[in-house]
Amino acid sequence: RVNPAYASGYFNLGNTLADMWRQAEAIRYFREALKITPRFESAQDNLLLNLLYDPDATGASLFQESRACETQLSLPATQVHHTNDRQPDRPLRIGYVSPDFRTHSCAYFLDALFRYHDRAQFVIFAYANVVQPDKTSDRFREMADHWRDICGMNDEPAAQAIRADKIDILVDLAGRSKNHRLGIFRRKPAPIQISWLGYPGTTGVPTIDYRITDAVADPIGAADDYHTEKFLRLDGGFHCYTPPDPSPELEPSPAGHNGYVTFGSFNNLAKVSGDTIAVWSDILRQTPQSVLVLKSLLLGSRESREAILNAFNVEGIDAKRIRLNSWIPQSENPLAAYHQVDIALDTFPYNGTTTTFEALWMGVPVVTVAGNRHAGRVGASILGALELNDLVATTLEDYVANCTLLASDPVKLNALRSSLRLRLQKSTLMNGAGFTGKMENALRRIWREW
């Protein structure tokens, strides 16, 4: 009432509501902020992120929203002339731009690439937009050939610095996630620009040429129409995981001593929609003695905990069967929480990624359902690369059936418990040298085309 044209007020209210597990209301207030200030990029980012959680969103609708936001931000079209030496087989200068060269989920998937890059053929530049560097930042600094701190640097001077470094291929590792630097990419400082890893959808930025994925996460066909980028599909998955070192030792499936099955999901609570709770409740009804453990930063909020328990109560599930845990700091060994879980339930329509790898690393099978867009097909991509397609459902009915069937098979649960870590280690998803070779071949191919 005091100032109805205060865009930051709507934006902050949207953030508060999102932190209280009230995504639909949050989306409404982000839209209010954008009505007042259409170029409010942080409000755009949070709108698009929260739309990824929306069960009613589609690849087409998300693409339209991304394009509408980007239209407000795109710079006037100008002819950018790049003077890079076009020799096809010379060593290439690759720039990686990220706010997450630090202890962050993305770091688990960057480590192998930086470690195994062929330094005779690729010169690695890290453009770090890291607000709070840590020991992981130091490790990436040591692995990069050149480290550039761009935190606090405006987009234009950062783009000029990248041009001065004569970068051949510039890789965005954040998409629309927190502290991204898409403003640099809009200025096209490198002749080829790619998006990978940090955001499960199109950036909408027309000056980003490619996006790295695979044929399961983004099947050939409709997905190509809903991205401003062309796809570079890697065989065997577009992730390579490096687990924490040290990691907890494996333990037997807890159902053996509990006498009941424990389901679990350690995903961001925002990924748990009302539809998700309805399906999970069906699983709990069909496995009468089972319990469900949820772990999320948002569960540190009393309002969020009450809202979750109430949602299950509406489905007829007693609060005693739902165990809620908040964030566990690295110093307290958070992976050990998987010792409590027999079966991990993937979220939909926005799957887990790091949480899926962590569960599998700890011997916990993950059951997923393949959705209609990238964010909902990452689970299928990961499990498919491990030849665990029996854990991938195509319908929600099959998802429930897969979970209840697995819960009734203690022999299979224990077999998976003891074999999943080794299966992951032997797969393409932890073959650092092989994955880096695939990436390098893709980079070399698009360079030759240019």
C-alpha positions as CSV (number, residue, x, y, z in Angstrom):
1,R,0.0,0.0,0.0
2,V,2.8,2.4,0.8
3,N,4.5,1.9,-2.6
4,P,2.7,-0.4,-5.0
5,A,5.5,0.2,-7.7
6,Y,8.3,-1.2,-5.5
7,A,9.6,-4.1,-7.6
8,S,12.2,-5.2,-5.0
9,G,9.4,-5.6,-2.4
10,Y,7.5,-8.0,-4.7
11,F,10.8,-9.8,-5.5
12,N,11.7,-10.3,-1.8
13,L,8.2,-11.4,-0.9
14,G,8.5,-14.0,-3.8
15,N,11.8,-15.3,-2.3
16,T,10.3,-15.5,1.2
17,L,7.3,-17.5,-0.1
18,A,9.6,-19.8,-2.1
19,D,11.5,-20.5,1.1
20,M,8.2,-21.4,2.8
21,W,7.4,-24.0,0.2
22,R,4.8,-21.8,-1.5
23,Q,6.0,-21.8,-5.1
24,A,2.8,-20.9,-6.8
25,E,2.5,-17.7,-4.7
26,A,6.2,-16.9,-5.2
27,I,5.7,-17.1,-9.0
28,R,2.9,-14.6,-8.8
29,Y,5.0,-12.1,-7.0
30,F,8.0,-12.5,-9.3
31,R,5.6,-11.7,-12.1
32,E,4.4,-8.6,-10.3
33,A,8.0,-7.4,-9.9
34,L,8.6,-7.9,-13.6
35,K,5.5,-6.0,-14.6
36,I,7.0,-3.0,-12.8
37,T,10.6,-3.6,-14.0
38,P,10.8,-6.0,-17.0
39,R,14.6,-5.9,-17.0
40,F,14.9,-7.1,-13.3
41,E,17.1,-10.0,-14.1
42,S,17.2,-11.6,-10.6
43,A,13.4,-11.7,-10.7
44,Q,13.5,-13.3,-14.1
45,D,16.0,-15.9,-12.8
46,N,13.8,-16.8,-9.8
47,L,10.6,-16.9,-11.9
48,L,12.2,-19.3,-14.4
49,L,13.7,-21.4,-11.7
50,N,10.4,-21.8,-9.9
51,L,8.6,-22.5,-13.1
52,L,10.9,-25.6,-13.5
53,Y,9.2,-27.0,-10.3
54,D,5.7,-26.5,-11.8
55,P,4.1,-29.8,-12.7
56,D,2.0,-28.0,-15.4
57,A,5.0,-26.5,-17.2
58,T,6.1,-28.1,-20.5
59,G,9.2,-27.7,-22.6
60,A,7.3,-25.4,-24.9
61,S,6.0,-23.2,-22.0
62,L,9.4,-22.9,-20.4
63,F,11.0,-22.0,-23.7
64,Q,8.4,-19.3,-24.3
65,E,9.0,-17.9,-20.8
66,S,12.8,-17.9,-21.2
67,R,12.5,-16.2,-24.6
68,A,10.1,-13.6,-23.2
69,C,12.5,-12.8,-20.3
70,E,15.6,-12.7,-22.6
71,T,13.9,-10.3,-25.0
72,Q,14.0,-7.7,-22.2
73,L,17.8,-8.2,-21.7
74,S,19.3,-9.0,-25.1
75,L,21.7,-6.4,-26.4
76,P,21.2,-4.7,-29.8
77,A,22.3,-7.1,-32.6
78,T,25.7,-6.1,-33.8
79,Q,28.2,-7.9,-36.1
80,V,30.9,-9.2,-33.8
81,H,34.2,-9.9,-35.6
82,H,36.4,-12.5,-34.0
83,T,40.1,-12.7,-35.1
84,N,40.9,-16.1,-33.7
85,D,43.2,-18.2,-35.8
86,R,41.0,-20.6,-37.7
87,Q,43.5,-23.4,-38.0
88,P,41.4,-26.5,-37.3
89,D,43.9,-28.6,-35.3
90,R,45.8,-26.1,-33.2
91,P,45.6,-26.0,-29.4
92,L,42.3,-24.4,-28.3
93,R,41.8,-21.8,-25.6
94,I,38.8,-22.9,-23.6
95,G,37.2,-20.5,-21.0
96,Y,34.9,-21.8,-18.2
97,V,32.7,-19.2,-16.5
98,S,31.2,-20.1,-13.2
99,P,30.2,-18.9,-9.7
100,D,30.7,-22.4,-8.5
101,F,34.4,-23.0,-8.4
102,R,33.9,-23.8,-4.8
103,T,32.4,-26.4,-2.5
104,H,29.2,-26.8,-4.4
105,S,27.3,-29.6,-6.2
106,C,28.6,-28.5,-9.6
107,A,32.2,-28.9,-8.4
108,Y,31.6,-32.7,-8.2
109,F,31.1,-32.7,-12.0
110,L,33.8,-30.3,-13.0
111,D,36.7,-31.9,-11.2
112,A,37.3,-34.8,-13.7
113,L,37.2,-32.4,-16.7
114,F,39.7,-30.1,-15.2
115,R,41.9,-32.9,-14.1
116,Y,42.0,-34.9,-17.4
117,H,42.0,-32.1,-20.0
118,D,44.7,-32.7,-22.6
119,R,46.9,-29.7,-21.9
120,A,48.8,-30.1,-25.2
121,Q,45.5,-29.6,-27.1
122,F,43.5,-27.4,-24.7
123,V,44.5,-24.4,-22.7
124,I,42.1,-23.9,-19.7
125,F,41.0,-20.5,-18.5
126,A,38.7,-20.4,-15.4
127,Y,36.7,-17.2,-15.1
128,A,35.6,-17.3,-11.4
129,N,32.6,-15.3,-10.2
130,V,33.0,-16.8,-6.8
131,V,31.7,-14.7,-3.9
132,Q,33.3,-16.8,-1.1
133,P,36.3,-18.8,-2.3
134,D,37.3,-21.9,-0.3
135,K,39.6,-24.9,-0.4
136,T,37.8,-26.2,-3.5
137,S,38.4,-22.9,-5.2
138,D,42.1,-23.3,-4.5
139,R,42.0,-26.8,-6.1
140,F,40.4,-25.5,-9.3
141,R,42.9,-22.6,-9.4
142,E,45.7,-25.1,-9.3
143,M,44.2,-27.3,-12.1
144,A,43.5,-24.4,-14.4
145,D,46.2,-23.0,-16.7
146,H,44.9,-19.5,-16.1
147,W,42.7,-18.2,-13.3
148,R,40.7,-15.0,-13.7
149,D,38.7,-13.5,-10.8
150,I,35.8,-11.7,-12.3
151,C,33.7,-11.3,-9.1
152,G,32.6,-7.7,-9.0
153,M,33.7,-7.0,-12.5
154,N,31.0,-5.6,-14.8
155,D,30.0,-7.5,-17.9
156,E,31.6,-5.3,-20.5
157,P,35.1,-5.2,-19.0
158,A,34.9,-9.0,-18.2
159,A,34.0,-9.6,-21.9
160,Q,36.9,-7.4,-23.0
161,A,39.2,-9.5,-20.8
162,I,38.0,-12.7,-22.4
163,R,38.5,-11.2,-25.8
164,A,42.0,-10.2,-24.8
165,D,42.7,-13.8,-23.7
166,K,41.7,-14.9,-27.2
167,I,39.3,-17.5,-26.0
168,D,38.1,-19.9,-28.7
169,I,35.3,-21.6,-26.9
170,L,33.6,-20.0,-23.9
171,V,31.5,-22.4,-21.6
172,D,28.8,-21.2,-19.3
173,L,28.4,-23.4,-16.2
174,A,25.6,-21.7,-14.5
175,G,22.7,-21.0,-16.9
176,R,20.1,-18.9,-15.0
177,S,21.2,-20.1,-11.6
178,K,22.5,-17.9,-8.8
179,N,25.4,-15.5,-9.6
180,H,25.5,-16.4,-13.3
181,R,27.2,-14.1,-15.8
182,L,25.0,-14.5,-18.9
183,G,25.6,-10.8,-19.5
184,I,29.1,-11.6,-20.6
185,F,27.8,-14.2,-23.1
186,R,25.3,-11.7,-24.6
187,R,28.4,-9.7,-25.7
188,K,29.8,-12.7,-27.6
189,P,33.4,-12.4,-26.5
190,A,34.3,-15.8,-28.0
191,P,33.4,-17.2,-31.5
192,I,31.8,-20.3,-30.0
193,Q,29.7,-20.2,-26.8
194,I,28.3,-23.3,-24.9
195,S,26.1,-23.9,-21.9
196,W,26.5,-26.9,-19.7
197,L,25.8,-28.4,-16.3
198,G,24.4,-25.7,-13.9
199,Y,20.8,-25.3,-15.2
200,P,18.4,-27.8,-16.5
201,G,16.9,-25.9,-19.4
202,T,17.6,-23.4,-22.2
203,T,19.3,-20.1,-21.2
204,G,17.2,-18.3,-23.9
205,V,20.4,-16.4,-24.8
206,P,20.6,-16.3,-28.6
207,T,24.4,-15.7,-28.6
208,I,25.0,-19.1,-26.8
209,D,25.5,-21.5,-29.7
210,Y,25.3,-25.0,-28.0
211,R,24.1,-26.9,-25.0
212,I,25.7,-30.1,-23.8
213,T,23.3,-32.9,-23.0
214,D,22.6,-36.5,-24.1
215,A,19.9,-38.3,-26.1
216,V,18.0,-39.5,-23.0
217,A,17.8,-36.2,-21.2
218,D,16.9,-34.5,-24.5
219,P,15.6,-36.9,-27.0
220,I,16.0,-36.0,-30.7
221,G,12.9,-34.2,-31.8
222,A,10.7,-31.8,-29.8
223,A,13.5,-30.9,-27.4
224,D,15.5,-29.3,-30.2
225,D,12.6,-26.9,-30.8
226,Y,12.5,-25.7,-27.2
227,H,16.0,-24.4,-26.9
228,T,17.8,-21.4,-28.4
229,E,21.0,-23.5,-28.3
230,K,21.8,-26.4,-30.6
231,F,22.4,-29.7,-28.7
232,L,25.7,-31.4,-28.4
233,R,24.6,-34.9,-27.3
234,L,27.3,-37.0,-25.6
235,D,27.1,-40.8,-25.6
236,G,26.9,-42.4,-22.2
237,G,25.6,-39.4,-20.3
238,F,26.6,-35.7,-19.9
239,H,27.8,-36.0,-16.3
240,C,31.1,-37.3,-14.8
241,Y,30.9,-37.6,-11.0
242,T,33.8,-37.3,-8.5
243,P,32.5,-38.3,-5.0
244,P,33.7,-36.6,-1.8
245,D,36.9,-38.0,-0.4
246,P,36.7,-39.4,2.1
247,S,33.2,-40.9,1.8
248,P,31.4,-43.0,4.4
249,E,31.8,-46.8,4.1
250,L,28.8,-48.8,2.8
251,E,26.4,-50.4,5.3
252,P,23.7,-53.0,4.8
253,S,20.2,-52.0,3.9
254,P,18.6,-50.7,7.1
255,A,15.4,-52.7,6.4
256,G,17.2,-55.8,7.7
257,H,17.4,-54.5,11.2
258,N,14.5,-52.1,11.2
259,G,11.9,-54.6,10.0
260,Y,10.4,-52.1,7.6
261,V,11.5,-50.2,4.5
262,T,12.7,-46.6,4.7
263,F,12.1,-44.4,1.6
264,G,14.0,-41.2,1.3
265,S,14.4,-38.0,-0.8
266,F,17.2,-35.5,0.0
267,N,16.3,-33.2,-2.9
268,N,15.5,-29.5,-2.6
269,L,12.0,-29.3,-1.0
270,A,10.9,-26.9,-3.8
271,K,11.1,-30.0,-6.1
272,V,8.4,-31.7,-4.0
273,S,5.1,-30.6,-5.3
274,G,1.6,-31.5,-4.1
275,D,1.4,-34.0,-7.0
276,T,4.7,-35.6,-5.7
277,I,3.3,-35.9,-2.2
278,A,0.1,-37.6,-3.6
279,V,2.2,-40.2,-5.4
280,W,4.6,-40.8,-2.5
281,S,1.5,-41.2,-0.2
282,D,0.3,-43.9,-2.6
283,I,3.6,-45.7,-2.2
284,L,3.4,-45.4,1.6
285,R,-0.2,-46.8,1.6
286,Q,0.9,-49.8,-0.5
287,T,3.9,-50.5,1.9
288,P,2.0,-50.1,5.2
289,Q,4.9,-50.3,7.6
290,S,7.3,-48.1,5.6
291,V,8.5,-44.6,6.5
292,L,9.7,-41.6,4.4
293,V,12.7,-39.5,5.3
294,L,13.0,-36.0,3.8
295,K,16.1,-33.8,4.0
296,S,16.3,-30.3,2.7
297,L,17.6,-26.9,3.7
298,L,14.0,-25.5,3.6
299,L,13.0,-28.0,6.3
300,G,14.8,-25.8,8.8
301,S,11.7,-23.6,8.6
302,R,8.8,-24.4,11.0
303,E,6.3,-23.2,8.4
304,S,7.7,-25.6,5.8
305,R,7.7,-28.6,8.1
306,E,4.1,-27.9,9.1
307,A,3.1,-27.5,5.4
308,I,4.7,-30.8,4.4
309,L,3.2,-32.8,7.3
310,N,-0.2,-31.2,6.6
311,A,0.0,-32.2,2.9
312,F,0.7,-35.8,3.9
313,N,-2.1,-35.7,6.5
314,V,-4.5,-34.6,3.7
315,E,-3.5,-37.8,1.9
316,G,-4.2,-39.9,5.1
317,I,-0.5,-40.4,6.0
318,D,0.2,-40.2,9.7
319,A,2.9,-37.7,10.6
320,K,4.8,-40.5,12.5
321,R,5.6,-42.0,9.2
322,I,7.3,-38.8,7.9
323,R,10.8,-37.9,9.2
324,L,12.0,-34.4,8.4
325,N,15.6,-33.3,8.5
326,S,17.2,-30.0,7.6
327,W,20.5,-29.3,5.9
328,I,23.6,-31.2,7.3
329,P,26.9,-29.3,7.0
330,Q,29.9,-31.0,5.3
331,S,31.7,-31.2,8.6
332,E,29.1,-33.6,9.8
333,N,29.4,-36.0,6.9
334,P,26.0,-35.6,5.3
335,L,26.4,-38.7,3.0
336,A,26.1,-40.9,6.1
337,A,22.4,-39.9,6.2
338,Y,21.9,-42.5,3.4
339,H,22.6,-45.2,5.9
340,Q,19.0,-44.6,7.1
341,V,17.5,-45.1,3.6
342,D,16.6,-48.3,1.7
343,I,15.1,-46.7,-1.5
344,A,15.6,-43.2,-2.8
345,L,12.5,-41.5,-4.4
346,D,13.4,-39.2,-7.2
347,T,11.4,-36.0,-7.5
348,F,9.3,-35.0,-10.5
349,P,8.9,-33.1,-12.8
350,Y,12.3,-31.8,-11.7
351,N,14.6,-34.7,-11.0
352,G,17.6,-34.7,-8.7
353,T,21.1,-34.8,-10.0
354,T,23.7,-34.6,-7.3
355,T,21.4,-36.3,-4.8
356,T,20.9,-39.1,-7.3
357,F,24.6,-39.7,-7.7
358,E,25.1,-39.4,-3.9
359,A,22.4,-42.0,-3.2
360,L,23.8,-44.4,-5.8
361,W,27.4,-43.9,-4.4
362,M,26.0,-44.9,-1.0
363,G,24.4,-48.0,-2.4
364,V,20.8,-46.7,-2.3
365,P,18.8,-47.5,-5.5
366,V,16.9,-44.5,-6.9
367,V,13.5,-44.9,-8.6
368,T,12.6,-42.2,-11.1
369,V,10.0,-41.4,-13.7
370,A,10.9,-40.1,-17.1
371,G,9.2,-36.7,-17.7
372,N,8.5,-34.6,-20.7
373,R,11.5,-32.2,-20.5
374,H,15.2,-32.1,-19.6
375,A,14.7,-31.4,-15.9
376,G,12.5,-34.4,-15.6
377,R,14.7,-36.8,-17.6
378,V,18.0,-36.5,-15.9
379,G,17.2,-39.5,-13.6
380,A,16.5,-41.6,-16.7
381,S,19.8,-40.4,-18.2
382,I,21.8,-41.4,-15.1
383,L,20.2,-44.7,-14.5
384,G,20.2,-45.6,-18.2
385,A,24.0,-45.1,-18.3
386,L,24.2,-47.6,-15.4
387,E,21.9,-50.1,-17.2
388,L,19.4,-49.8,-14.4
389,N,16.4,-49.1,-16.7
390,D,14.2,-51.3,-14.4
391,L,14.3,-48.4,-12.0
392,V,13.0,-45.9,-14.6
393,A,9.3,-45.6,-14.9
394,T,7.4,-44.1,-17.9
395,T,4.2,-43.4,-16.0
396,L,3.4,-42.5,-12.4
397,E,1.6,-45.7,-12.0
398,D,4.7,-47.6,-13.0
399,Y,6.7,-45.4,-10.6
400,V,4.6,-46.5,-7.7
401,A,4.7,-50.1,-8.8
402,N,8.5,-50.1,-9.2
403,C,8.9,-48.7,-5.6
404,T,6.5,-51.1,-4.0
405,L,8.0,-54.1,-5.9
406,L,11.5,-53.2,-4.8
407,A,10.4,-52.6,-1.2
408,S,9.1,-56.2,-1.1
409,D,12.4,-57.7,-2.4
410,P,15.0,-57.6,0.4
411,V,17.4,-59.8,-1.6
412,K,17.5,-57.3,-4.4
413,L,17.8,-54.4,-2.0
414,N,20.9,-55.9,-0.4
415,A,22.4,-56.9,-3.8
416,L,22.0,-53.3,-5.0
417,R,23.3,-52.0,-1.7
418,S,26.6,-53.9,-2.1
419,S,27.0,-53.4,-5.9
420,L,25.9,-49.9,-6.8
421,R,29.1,-48.1,-5.8
422,L,31.2,-50.5,-7.9
423,R,28.8,-50.3,-10.8
424,L,29.0,-46.5,-10.7
425,Q,32.8,-46.6,-10.5
426,K,33.0,-48.8,-13.6
427,S,30.5,-46.8,-15.7
428,T,30.9,-43.9,-18.1
429,L,29.6,-41.7,-15.3
430,M,32.9,-41.9,-13.3
431,N,35.3,-42.5,-16.2
432,G,37.1,-39.1,-16.0
433,A,39.5,-39.7,-18.8
434,G,36.8,-41.1,-21.1
435,F,34.3,-38.4,-20.4
436,T,36.9,-35.7,-20.9
437,G,37.8,-37.3,-24.2
438,K,34.2,-37.1,-25.3
439,M,34.0,-33.5,-24.3
440,E,37.2,-32.7,-26.1
441,N,36.1,-34.4,-29.3
442,A,32.8,-32.4,-29.2
443,L,34.7,-29.2,-28.7
444,R,37.2,-30.0,-31.5
445,R,34.3,-30.9,-33.9
446,I,32.4,-27.6,-33.4
447,W,35.7,-25.7,-33.7
448,R,36.5,-27.3,-37.0
449,E,33.0,-26.5,-38.2
450,W,33.5,-22.9,-37.3
